[in-house]
């Protein structure tokens, strides 16, 4: 019960992800990975992300609690390059409250151009409200769309580098990232590969995908499409379990033993933490809040700082 009502300390948990060109090839099947630790200290190739997902405003995530998280983001914006919102912001209990999400996300108005979102399955229940709030606070919503974003910190470092090198441009030093946002899907290889094919990878530009359902990661054609990093949520870290041994994974394994493969789970459910297929990486967030079964048992919600090394 305590884990359901009290969130973790802001950014106390740190996740490090190696996205350098010589990162590990994980093979054809999804592989569970640990946080990589500090990979290098070249700030022009380091990106820091704070992710909000599955906040589920309602009984277990009151307005003031989500607002406090957003206030902490703004207070610490000097060490956060972007905020990624990967869906499911409300519950049935807040559907009729037109002000709840507006109040909760208000601090993020100060992060204009640095907050990017995709939609989760529950967001479609209050679609017009989500659109209104995101528009009010200049939150960039991507619905099967892509955007090129300038990393201001990289841009400043690039300018300093040019001054120190007689205005000589370093071709290895990019100042932009490509972010693709998918609509919600329970699993469709044609959709996700069509989307990635529409917005192809640009040489030397980090490619990031916002995708609410982490199971879709399994459908990416890893021979054709390289996605440096996928950010997801949806499964709430399993919500019940011990570490990465979760109720969802145990259920998946039991069903695979006793029933025809694909009858209940079409693909392996990557419910929390870092995963890899080939050189593509997925971070499945444990969730800012939770919904459904009214308790977290052994699996805490998450407010981590995610550091990417290119």
Secondary structure, DSSP 8 states (H G I E B T S, - for coil): -HHHHS---TTTSEEEEE-STT-----SS-EEE---------GGGEEEEEEE----BBTTB-HHHHHHHHHHHHHTGGG-SEEEE-S--B-GGGTT-SSHHHHHTGGGGGGTTSEEE---GGGGGGHHHHHHHHHHTT-EE-SSEEEEEE-HHHHHHHHHHHHHTTT---TT---EEEEEE----S--HHHHHHHHHHS---TTSEEEEEEEEGGGGGGS-TTT---SEEEEESSGGGSBEETTEEHHHHHHHHHHHHS-TTSS-SS----SEEEEETTEEEEE---SS--SSS--BB------EEEEE-
